[in-house]
């Protein structure tokens, strides 16, 4: 295969593909990008066998059909250092070399047989299609709550639950907190769990490509996200996601706090300065409700902290301890100027965080059990 592209277009394609190149490939083929002619389209594909991105190449002068494997990092590092108006030619130069040439120079890169590239298979399973509008916003509201470790794999994903014809509901939990984005109240009898790490790449691609994917496709084993020229495909996580709806409080709150996101978040950030020095390693802060006022307290080897939170409170007086980081992450997805409602249901029940300006969003945070 031989193809010619502008430096600008090739750099953009390579930068997208690099999102799926593993830092430590399990096999050498995964360190590269496969260019190939498919019907009337020329595509570039990269994969780590769990997530795969395919880019349709724009404005390409394709001299012949075929396939070409390029080492991803070296090709990108060369191309991004070329003048933007340079035409770049890529072609096979023998069985294990690729020639990258441009005005005034060339580089011979070690290649591989493109037939050995391990593409993720497109399954013939039933696939459900959903509009992608608003997906990036929904992901930003829930991804922080997914677990970072894989001791319980299903907790490292985001549940996409759905009813045919209704908007997707997204939920993530690590067992200590829950974040939900639900555009409607309809029951969601079906769901799929997509790895949170792959959904972070959806967010990155959204920034690179300028917006939401136009379509989301959910199959039994894979999920795919489509922009005009880019597809990201992810394997799903097997296993049943926790029934988070059972964790939602059924009774009225015992205590409620109303404030602004900015006021509460700023106070938490100051309290955390003291709380982070705790011997336990957990930045515990105390939410204390007395009368119509609420204050935050923190104690550690670094000293003591106490501050009144702007706002007002109703209900029973009580004192609860929380991981400051969990509260802050739940607040940071909201507009700082927005009004925030914190409902408390008792010493062992999770607190809920909502905002009238973002009715689709709900966060639950379990209080700490301090000895």
DAGIBEL-V718885 format. One record per residue. RES is the residue in three letters. PHI is phi as a letter, one per 40 degrees, with the letter a starting at -180 (none if undefined). NEAR is the number of other ideal C-beta (glycine too) atoms within 8 Angstrom. Layout:
RES;PHI;NEAR
RES;PHI;NEAR
This chain:
UNK;none;14
UNK;b;10
UNK;a;15
UNK;b;10
UNK;b;14
UNK;c;10
UNK;d;15
UNK;c;7
UNK;c;12
UNK;c;11
UNK;c;11
UNK;c;8
UNK;c;12
UNK;c;15
UNK;c;10
UNK;c;13
UNK;c;15
UNK;c;11
UNK;c;11
UNK;b;13
UNK;c;14
UNK;c;9
UNK;c;3
UNK;b;4
UNK;c;10
UNK;c;7
UNK;a;6
UNK;c;7
UNK;c;11
UNK;c;13
UNK;c;10
UNK;b;14
UNK;b;13
UNK;c;13
UNK;c;15
UNK;a;12
UNK;c;10
UNK;b;6
UNK;g;4
UNK;c;2
UNK;b;8
UNK;b;12
UNK;b;11
UNK;b;13
UNK;b;14
UNK;b;14
UNK;a;12
UNK;b;11
UNK;g;8
UNK;b;7
UNK;b;14
UNK;a;14
UNK;b;17
UNK;b;10
UNK;b;12
UNK;c;9
UNK;c;14
UNK;c;6
UNK;f;6
UNK;b;10
UNK;c;6
UNK;c;9
UNK;c;8
UNK;a;6
UNK;c;5
UNK;h;8
UNK;b;11
UNK;a;15
UNK;b;14
UNK;b;12
UNK;c;11
UNK;c;14
UNK;c;9
UNK;c;8
UNK;c;13
UNK;c;12
UNK;c;8
UNK;c;10
UNK;c;13
UNK;c;8
UNK;c;5
UNK;c;10
UNK;d;5
UNK;c;6
UNK;c;5
UNK;c;10
UNK;c;9
UNK;b;14
UNK;b;11
UNK;b;14
UNK;a;11
UNK;c;11
UNK;b;7
UNK;g;5
UNK;c;4
UNK;b;7
UNK;b;11
UNK;b;15
UNK;c;13
UNK;b;14
UNK;b;8
UNK;a;12
UNK;d;5
UNK;g;3
UNK;a;6
UNK;a;7
UNK;b;8
UNK;b;8
UNK;b;12
UNK;c;7
UNK;b;12
UNK;a;11
UNK;c;7
UNK;c;11
UNK;c;5
UNK;c;7
UNK;c;12
UNK;c;9
UNK;c;8
UNK;c;10
UNK;c;4
UNK;c;5
UNK;c;8
UNK;c;3
UNK;c;7
UNK;c;5
UNK;b;8
UNK;b;9
UNK;b;6
UNK;b;11
UNK;c;6
UNK;c;12
UNK;d;5
UNK;g;9
UNK;c;14
UNK;c;11
UNK;c;8
UNK;c;12
UNK;c;13
UNK;c;9
UNK;c;13
UNK;b;15
UNK;c;14
UNK;c;10
UNK;c;13
UNK;c;14
UNK;c;11
UNK;c;5
UNK;c;5
UNK;b;6
UNK;c;4
UNK;b;8
UNK;d;9
UNK;c;12
UNK;c;11
UNK;c;14
UNK;b;15
UNK;b;14
UNK;c;13
UNK;b;14
UNK;b;10
UNK;a;13
UNK;b;9
UNK;d;5
UNK;g;3
UNK;b;8
UNK;c;7
UNK;c;11
UNK;b;14
UNK;b;15
UNK;a;15
UNK;a;15
UNK;a;13
UNK;b;10
UNK;g;6
UNK;b;7
UNK;a;13
UNK;a;13
UNK;b;18
UNK;b;12
UNK;b;13
UNK;b;10
UNK;c;8
UNK;b;7
UNK;b;3
UNK;c;6
UNK;c;4
UNK;b;10
UNK;c;4
UNK;b;7
UNK;a;9
UNK;b;9
UNK;b;13
UNK;b;13
UNK;d;14
UNK;c;12
UNK;c;8
UNK;c;12
UNK;c;13
UNK;c;9
UNK;c;13
UNK;c;14
UNK;c;12
UNK;c;9
UNK;c;16
UNK;d;13
UNK;c;7
UNK;c;8
UNK;c;10
UNK;g;5
UNK;i;6
UNK;c;9
UNK;c;12
UNK;c;8
UNK;a;10
UNK;b;15
UNK;b;12
UNK;b;10
UNK;b;13
UNK;c;7
UNK;b;7
UNK;b;11
UNK;b;13
UNK;b;12
UNK;b;16
UNK;b;11
UNK;b;11
UNK;c;5
UNK;b;6
UNK;b;13
UNK;b;9
UNK;b;14
UNK;b;13
UNK;b;15
UNK;c;9
UNK;c;14
UNK;c;11
UNK;c;5
UNK;h;7
UNK;c;4
UNK;c;11
UNK;d;8
UNK;c;6
UNK;c;12
UNK;c;5
UNK;c;5
UNK;c;9
UNK;c;9
UNK;c;9
UNK;c;3
UNK;c;5
UNK;c;3
UNK;c;11
UNK;c;9
UNK;a;13
UNK;b;11
UNK;b;16
UNK;b;10
UNK;a;13
UNK;b;12
UNK;d;15
UNK;c;8
UNK;c;11
UNK;c;15
UNK;c;12
UNK;c;8
UNK;c;12
UNK;c;14
UNK;c;9
UNK;c;9
UNK;c;15
UNK;c;14
UNK;d;9
UNK;c;13
UNK;c;15
UNK;c;10
UNK;c;7
UNK;c;11
UNK;c;5
UNK;c;5
UNK;g;4
UNK;c;7
UNK;c;11
UNK;c;14
UNK;b;15
UNK;b;10
UNK;c;13
UNK;b;9
UNK;b;14
UNK;b;7
UNK;g;5
UNK;c;5
UNK;b;10
UNK;b;13
UNK;b;10
UNK;b;15
UNK;b;11
UNK;a;15
UNK;b;8
UNK;a;11
UNK;c;6
UNK;c;7
UNK;h;7
UNK;b;7
UNK;b;13
UNK;a;6
UNK;a;9
UNK;c;6
UNK;c;13
UNK;c;7
UNK;i;11
UNK;a;7
UNK;b;13
UNK;b;6
UNK;g;9
UNK;c;6
UNK;c;6
UNK;a;10
UNK;b;7
UNK;b;10
UNK;b;10
UNK;b;13
UNK;c;11
UNK;d;15
UNK;c;8
UNK;c;11
UNK;c;13
UNK;c;12
UNK;c;10
UNK;c;14
UNK;c;13
UNK;c;8
UNK;c;10
UNK;b;12
UNK;c;8
UNK;c;8
UNK;c;6
UNK;c;12
UNK;c;10
UNK;b;14
UNK;b;11
UNK;b;13
UNK;b;12
UNK;b;16
UNK;b;11
UNK;h;7
UNK;c;6
UNK;b;5
UNK;c;9
UNK;c;12
UNK;c;13
UNK;b;13
UNK;b;14
UNK;b;12
UNK;a;14
UNK;c;8
UNK;c;8
UNK;b;11
UNK;c;7
UNK;c;8
UNK;c;13
UNK;a;11
UNK;b;13
UNK;b;13
UNK;b;14
UNK;c;7
UNK;c;12
UNK;c;9
UNK;b;5
UNK;c;5
UNK;c;2
